[in-house]
Structure formats: C-alpha cells, structure tokens
Amino acid sequence: MAQDDEGGEVVTLFHVDGSKARMGRIQAGRRVGEWTAWHPTGELAYRGSFKDYLREGDWTFWRPDGIKRMAGVFLNDQRHGLFSMYGLGGELISKANWSRGRLHGEQERFFKSGKCKSILTWVAGQQTGPASIYRELPDTDAEREPGSPVPMRRSLQEEGAYANGRKTGVWVEYHANGKVRATGPCTADERNGLWRFYTQDGSDEARGDYKDDEQSGQWEGYYPTGGKKFDGGFVAGVAQGAWTRWWPSGQKKAQGSILDGKWHGKWLAWDKDGRPDAELSGTYTRGTKDL
C-alpha cells in the first residue's frame, strides 16, 4: 500500500497466480475514488468509482475475453440513469433508464443487426406504458452479391400498452408487409372483447369476441372479395352451435350444428354450383356421419 495526498492509501490486490486483481484507494477503511479490476486473463473486469464503499457515478464492466458487458451510472450502489448491456460479440443488446435500482422510463432492445427490437416503458420496476415490438425476417427479395448472407428486414410486429407487466387496452398486430393483421382490446394480458383480423392485402378476414383469451360468441369470416366465408359460434375457444359456410361465389356450402368442434346433428351441404351434396349431407354424431 502507498499513502496518497488525500490521506488515503492506494491498494493493489493480486490473483493467486500473482497477476493484478484490483487497484484503488482506501480511506478510513472504505473504498473511495476510482477502482479498477482485472480478470485472471489480464483483461479489464470493471472500472468505476466508490463513495463510502458504495458504487457511484459511471461504471463499465468487461467479460474475461475483454468484450464490454455492461456500462451505466450508479447512485448509492444502485443503478440510476442510463444503463447499456452488450452481447457476447460486443453488440449493444439493450439500453434502459433506471431510477434508484429499478427500471424507470424507456428501454430499447436491439437485434444483432443493431436495429431496434422493442421499445418498452417502465415505471418503478413495472412494465407500464406504451410498447412497440419488432421482428426481423430474411429479405429474400433484396439485391445481394452471390454467396453473401441474406439480409434481414425489420418490421413492426405489434404495439400497444402494458399495465404492471400485462397487456392492456387496444393492441395492434401487423403482417410482415406492414399491413394490420389484427386489432382489439386486452385486459390483464388476455384478449377480451371484439377483435378484427385482416389479410396481408388489408381486406377483412374475420371478426368476433374473445373472453379470457379464447374465442367466444358469434364469429364471422370473410373471403378477400368481401363475401362471407363462415358464421358460427364459439364457447371457450371451441366451435359450438349453429354454423353456416359459404363458397367464394356466395353460394351456401354447408349448414348445421357443431358440438365441441365437430359436426353433430343434421347437416346440409352444397357444391360450388349450388347442387345438394349427398355425400356430405346427413346426420352426424360428433363428427361421424350416421349410416
């Protein structure tokens, strides 16, 4: 140890193999000022300052291979301010705001490509507020050199809001081409209420209610032309009751009752030209046609 000009001592500690482990100042038996630590590999482990033995101010941490692992600000030994996290290759994977040891404010996560993966909002350690989640998919239509990797294309996957870590309010889901795929309300992380679904070209596909994240009540489905494809009910996510299906031409395709997701009772069916389909028409018992 060596005495410094401020009444403290500069201390150097070593690993069992004799390599330098930690170095910094001690004053009145407490770590103060800047400290630096090394892995047994010789690479930096961390660098930051102490105040009364508590981490304070800017800190940076590294892995044994020398790649940065984490960097951010401490206050009284708690994360307080912007913190950044890094992947095994040194790529930025997350940056978030903290307040006295809890996530508070905006958090942004990243794909390996460096593009944003999600933007989340936190309040006192709880995910609360707006959220946007993105996807990355291979862009097979992009121009590239022969043999080069297929580039990734990012698009918005879903957006909405959270309350105490659970989805709440209206959420919107998107197709990979950017068109809306589905939209409807969530309560406590579950779909509840009227949801609408759309095809990749933006036309109506289906609509109906959810209860506790399962299809419930009457549902309708549509062809891209706008014509009705089906009309039937659900109970706890399983098709039940009277159902009717139509051909794209608008001709009725089949009509009857469903029990626990299977045809049950009398069914009438028609071919594309509106002629009765004797093979499908008849009486069914839990999905099997009676002889």
C-alpha positions in Angstrom: 0.0 0.0 0.0 1.1 3.6 -0.7 0.0 6.8 1.1 -1.7 9.3 -1.2 -2.0 13.1 -0.9 -5.6 12.9 0.4 -4.9 10.9 3.5 -5.9 7.6 1.9 -3.9 4.6 0.7 -3.6 3.2 -2.8 -4.2 -0.6 -2.6 -3.3 -3.2 -5.1 -4.6 -6.7 -4.7 -3.5 -9.8 -6.7 -4.9 -13.1 -8.0 -3.4 -16.3 -6.7 -1.2 -16.5 -9.8 0.3 -13.1 -8.9 -1.5 -11.2 -11.6 -3.1 -7.9 -10.7 -6.7 -8.3 -9.5 -7.9 -4.9 -8.1 -6.4 -1.4 -7.5 -7.8 1.7 -5.9 -7.9 3.9 -2.9 -9.0 3.1 0.7 -9.7 5.9 3.1 -10.8 5.3 6.7 -11.2 1.6 5.8 -13.6 2.3 2.9 -13.1 2.1 -0.8 -13.2 5.7 -2.3 -12.5 7.1 -5.7 -11.8 5.2 -8.9 -11.2 1.5 -8.7 -10.1 -0.9 -11.4 -10.3 -4.7 -11.5 -8.8 -7.3 -13.9 -9.8 -10.8 -14.8 -7.1 -13.6 -14.3 -6.8 -13.3 -18.1 -5.4 -9.8 -17.7 -8.4 -8.2 -19.3 -10.2 -5.4 -17.5 -13.1 -6.6 -15.3 -14.5 -3.3 -14.2 -13.7 0.4 -13.7 -15.7 2.8 -11.6 -15.7 5.0 -8.5 -16.7 4.4 -4.9 -18.1 6.8 -2.3 -18.1 5.4 1.2 -17.7 1.9 -0.2 -20.8 2.3 -2.5 -20.6 2.4 -6.3 -21.1 6.0 -7.5 -21.1 7.5 -11.0 -20.1 5.9 -14.3 -19.2 2.2 -14.3 -18.1 -0.1 -17.0 -17.8 -3.9 -16.8 -16.0 -6.3 -19.2 -16.0 -10.1 -19.8 -12.9 -12.2 -19.3 -12.3 -12.0 -23.1 -12.1 -8.2 -23.0 -15.5 -7.6 -24.5 -17.7 -5.0 -22.8 -20.6 -6.5 -20.9 -22.3 -3.5 -19.2 -22.0 0.2 -18.7 -24.0 2.7 -16.7 -24.5 5.0 -13.8 -24.7 4.2 -10.1 -26.1 6.2 -7.2 -25.6 4.8 -3.7 -24.7 1.4 -5.2 -27.9 1.3 -7.2 -28.4 1.6 -10.9 -29.6 5.2 -11.5 -29.6 6.6 -15.0 -28.9 5.1 -18.4 -27.6 1.5 -18.5 -26.4 -0.3 -21.6 -26.0 -4.1 -21.9 -23.8 -5.9 -24.6 -23.9 -9.3 -26.2 -21.1 -11.9 -26.3 -19.8 -10.2 -29.5 -19.8 -6.7 -28.0 -23.0 -5.7 -29.8 -25.5 -3.5 -28.0 -28.5 -5.5 -26.9 -30.3 -3.2 -24.5 -30.2 0.3 -23.1 -32.6 1.4 -20.4 -33.2 4.1 -17.8 -33.1 3.2 -14.2 -34.1 5.1 -11.0 -32.7 4.0 -7.6 -32.3 0.4 -8.6 -35.4 0.0 -10.6 -36.2 0.3 -14.3 -37.9 3.6 -14.9 -38.5 5.2 -18.2 -37.8 3.9 -21.7 -36.0 0.7 -22.5 -34.8 -0.1 -26.0 -33.7 -3.6 -27.1 -31.8 -4.5 -30.2 -31.3 -7.3 -32.8 -27.8 -8.4 -33.6 -28.1 -6.3 -36.7 -28.2 -3.2 -34.5 -31.8 -2.4 -35.4 -34.4 -1.8 -32.7 -36.1 -5.0 -31.4 -38.5 -3.4 -28.9 -39.3 -0.1 -27.2 -40.8 -0.6 -23.7 -41.8 1.7 -20.9 -41.2 1.1 -17.2 -42.5 2.8 -14.1 -40.8 2.0 -10.7 -39.7 -1.5 -12.0 -43.1 -2.4 -13.5 -43.6 -2.5 -17.3 -46.2 0.2 -17.7 -47.0 2.4 -20.7 -46.5 2.2 -24.5 -44.8 -0.8 -26.1 -43.6 -1.5 -29.7 -42.2 -4.9 -30.7 -40.5 -5.5 -34.0 -39.5 -8.7 -35.9 -36.6 -9.4 -38.3 -37.1 -11.8 -41.2 -34.9 -12.8 -44.2 -35.4 -10.3 -47.0 -35.2 -12.8 -49.9 -36.1 -10.0 -52.4 -33.2 -7.8 -51.6 -30.3 -7.4 -54.1 -27.1 -9.1 -52.9 -23.8 -10.5 -54.1 -23.7 -14.2 -55.0 -22.9 -16.2 -51.9 -23.4 -13.3 -49.5 -25.8 -13.7 -46.5 -29.4 -12.9 -47.0 -30.1 -9.6 -45.3 -32.7 -9.2 -42.6 -35.7 -6.9 -42.9 -37.2 -5.4 -39.9 -40.9 -4.6 -39.5 -43.3 -3.7 -36.7 -44.9 -6.9 -35.2 -47.2 -5.4 -32.5 -47.9 -2.3 -30.5 -50.0 -1.3 -27.5 -49.6 -0.7 -23.8 -48.8 -2.5 -20.6 -50.0 -2.0 -17.1 -47.9 -3.6 -14.3 -46.4 -6.1 -16.8 -49.6 -7.1 -18.6 -51.1 -6.1 -21.9 -53.9 -3.6 -21.6 -56.1 -1.5 -23.8 -56.2 -1.7 -27.6 -53.4 -3.7 -29.3 -52.5 -3.8 -33.0 -50.7 -6.7 -34.7 -49.0 -6.5 -38.1 -48.2 -8.7 -41.0 -44.6 -8.8 -42.2 -45.5 -6.4 -45.1 -46.6 -3.8 -42.6 -50.4 -4.2 -43.1 -52.5 -4.6 -39.9 -53.1 -8.3 -39.1 -55.3 -7.9 -36.1 -56.6 -5.3 -33.6 -58.6 -5.5 -30.4 -58.6 -4.9 -26.6 -56.6 -6.7 -24.0 -57.2 -6.9 -20.3 -54.6 -8.3 -17.9 -52.5 -9.8 -20.7 -55.5 -11.6 -22.3 -57.7 -10.8 -25.4 -61.1 -9.6 -24.2 -63.8 -8.0 -26.4 -64.2 -7.6 -30.2 -61.1 -8.5 -32.3 -60.8 -7.9 -36.1 -58.5 -9.8 -38.4 -57.2 -8.8 -41.8 -55.4 -10.4 -44.7 -52.0 -9.3 -45.9 -53.7 -7.1 -48.5 -55.8 -5.4 -45.9 -59.2 -6.9 -46.6 -61.4 -8.3 -43.7 -60.6 -11.9 -42.7 -62.6 -12.5 -39.5 -64.1 -10.8 -36.5 -65.6 -11.8 -33.2 -65.3 -11.6 -29.5 -62.7 -13.0 -27.1 -63.2 -13.8 -23.4 -60.3 -14.6 -21.2 -58.1 -15.0 -24.3 -60.4 -17.6 -26.0 -62.9 -17.1 -28.9 -66.4 -16.6 -27.5 -69.8 -15.9 -29.0 -70.6 -15.4 -32.7 -67.8 -15.1 -35.2 -67.8 -14.2 -38.9 -65.2 -14.9 -41.5 -64.7 -13.3 -45.0 -63.2 -14.0 -48.4 -60.8 -11.4 -49.9 -63.7 -10.3 -52.1 -65.7 -9.3 -49.0 -68.2 -12.1 -49.2 -68.9 -14.1 -46.1 -66.9 -17.3 -45.6 -68.4 -18.6 -42.3 -70.8 -17.6 -39.5 -70.8 -19.6 -36.2 -70.3 -19.5 -32.5 -67.6 -20.4 -30.0 -67.6 -21.3 -26.4 -64.3 -21.1 -24.5 -62.4 -21.3 -27.8 -64.3 -24.3 -29.2 -66.8 -24.1 -32.1 -70.3 -24.8 -30.8 -73.9 -24.4 -32.0 -75.3 -23.3 -35.4 -72.7 -22.9 -38.2 -73.0 -21.8 -41.9 -70.3 -21.8 -44.5 -70.3 -20.2 -48.0 -68.4 -20.7 -51.2 -66.4 -17.7 -52.6 -69.2 -17.3 -55.1 -71.7 -16.6 -52.3 -73.4 -20.0 -52.7 -74.1 -21.7 -49.4 -71.6 -24.5 -48.8 -72.8 -26.2 -45.6 -75.2 -25.6 -42.7 -75.7 -27.4 -39.4 -74.8 -27.7 -35.8 -71.4 -28.2 -34.1 -70.8 -29.9 -30.8 -67.3 -29.5 -29.2 -65.8 -28.6 -32.5 -67.3 -31.5 -34.5 -70.4 -31.7 -36.8 -73.3 -33.0 -34.7 -76.9 -33.4 -35.8 -78.4 -32.6 -39.2 -76.1 -31.1 -41.8 -76.9 -29.9 -45.3 -74.2 -29.3 -47.9 -74.0 -28.0 -51.5 -71.4 -28.0 -54.2 -70.0 -24.9 -55.9 -72.9 -24.7 -58.3 -75.5 -24.9 -55.6 -76.4 -28.5 -56.1 -77.1 -30.6 -52.9 -74.0 -32.6 -51.9 -75.5 -36.0 -50.9 -72.1 -37.3 -49.7 -71.7 -34.6 -47.1 -75.3 -34.0 -46.2 -76.8 -36.1 -43.5 -76.9 -36.7 -39.8 -73.7 -36.7 -37.8 -72.7 -37.8 -34.3 -69.6 -36.0 -33.0 -68.0 -35.7 -36.4 -69.0 -39.1 -37.8 -71.8 -39.4 -40.4 -74.6 -41.8 -39.3 -75.2 -44.7 -41.6 
